[in-house]
Amino acid sequence: MHVSFNLAALFDAALKSAATAIGLDAADFAPEVRTADPKHGDFQANGVLPYAKRTRQNPRALAEKLVAAFSADVLAACTVTVAGPGFINFTLQPAALQAWLRAFATREQLAAGAATAFAGQTWVVDYSSPNTAKQMHVGHLRSAVIGEALSRLLAFSGARVIRDNHIGDWGTQFGKLIWAYKRQLDTAAFARDPLEEFERLYKVGNSASDADPAVLKEAQQELVKLQAGDAENTAIWKKIGEVSVAAFQQIYDQLGIRFDYTLGESFYNDKVERVYRELTECGLAVESQGALVVFHPEHPRFKEQPFIIRKSDGAANYASTDLATILYRSEQFHADAAIYVIDSRQGDHCQQLFLTAQKWFEKTHRKFPHLEHVAFGTVLGEDGRPLKTRNGDNIKLKDLLSEAVDRARRLVDEKSAGLPEDERRAISEVVGVGSVQYADLSQNRSSDYLFSWDKMISLDGNTAAYLLYAIARIRSIFRKLEATPGDPSTETAAGAFETAEELALARKLTKFSDAVALATANLRPHFLCLYLYELAGEFSGFYAADKVAVDELPVRARRLLLCARTLLVLETGLGLLGLRTVNRM
Ligand code: ARG
């Protein structure tokens, strides 16, 4: 029997065909089926009311008509009721719950079920994207963590995902840096930590050119030479890029990130001329005070504040390279969508960029990809201000992650004193880094979030440690019973679910698909976090009420089936968020 992975989508489709069957325009009707409050059932359709209102019908009568038109297989799998002014509730039969759990017994089966949602679509995920010559600091955390989770969710949902690190490796700062490099390089420091030395040199070059106009001139000349392809300056600039990317990769390794492409701003240097030409030819770009700009007269702010796509000195800028990037992704990657995981402060840049690209693509008869700014708020310290060190400096990401691992180590030493030293070290790494990732992902990304070590590395609440501990606990149940999760002979012996807690846990497990769909469609991982947290809670309730190690085989087997699926969903879910998991804790 074919069992549908996404039951919400199944009921959605059932409602649409019921609508057609009773002569409605199904294209105009969005059933909006979502996971329901368990008091009402498993899923609830919320779309009947607005549709009835729009078409001037009685919503309750319409809901009843739709239910009467359901096909027999839907009605066999669940009880359908009409509630309140016109909600439709679906409550799955125990046999349908069990069929779902049997059909989705491995990560591969879950992935195959999920993979229809975005099948055939190419999504470029533009994330992390730090500037070179500087170390990554806490401000770079969210883009990397959120971007990675979204890449995994999209790939799981069937998209072809292209992870592109759009690093800032071009700009006026290189003049000052090269100036200082040629005069003040500390070779010993460079050998120790080259990126740190570049960072220091940039500060040297910057303050020297602030203090002395002659230095500023020299630095500008270094920049001109670099732009003209001077061999020595190009070699220094290349070195800066290599050293930076190698240092970034150490952080990415800790966070489980691997990019398909690192096409920084410099990659588009030779591609901006075409942007100027096309935008001018199609009448979008005009000269204004020596610069090339695009006005958006229909927009309240951008009609006066134009998008500058070439500076008055003739140089390319962030806008020109970003426009060239859109064209490249469309032509070379055949992107259906590109998402930009960037700080919400770049909202204006993104809006003007997307608006300009849309008009450009329309005028040149190109297929315009879906472009979206996946914006996020700032990381705040416990004082409610942007997180900084005590001296007011930016916190380096590598220091932040190593502090997380140290703090996790204290928790692990306390809770798992019996485990061998090297295992405790490995667990601390997973818990520490995972706590930082999870604290970020579990918040709605639109808001700022408060960085609190004590809350994030805790076994209580919606935290990584809580979920990792739930996984370790289920693994220990299997170890104690000398059983293997998903073992076929146990699974065939499993009887029908009976107790309230068994049924509640089984119901929660079938909602995994909807949680993934919601997180992916909205590009908001916190929906999945919340689901995993609730699932772990449901598991605790079940485990407290229903003993697994009973003698009666069909009972033990069905409870082991629930343990195995909870484990599978927790591990798969955390994996989708970019976290690693542990077997013991
Ligand atoms: N390098 C930029 C910064 O640090 C972020 C780039 C984001 N991606 C993009 N295509 N604009 O602010």
Residues whose N, C-alpha, C, O or C-beta is under 5 A from the ligand:
A	BS01	LIG	D126 S129 P130 N131 H166 I167 G168 I342
